[in-house]
């Protein structure tokens, strides 16, 4: 247990920071799960699913940018996740044809 007043204050601050960081991480994880769940549905992606994917990807991008701005995650990690999900969604929405 903290003995000094500065240690008690640091403990209070760390609890608040932890709650704030977990809030953003849970939101990101929830949206990521909906995207991966939609991507893993059997069969081809329908027009309805592609609309859902595009909207959810936009939401994920906003969440990642805000989390990076608030220093919850590193900006490079946010960019990496946005890129990975964009590639997965692009592969599902518009399948490439070989020439």
ABEGO torsion letter per residue (X at the ends): XBABAAAAAAAAAAAAAAAAAAAAAAAAAAAAAAAAAAAABBEBBBAAAAAAAAAAAAAAAAAAAAAAAAGABBAAAAAAAAAAAAAAAAAAABBBBBX
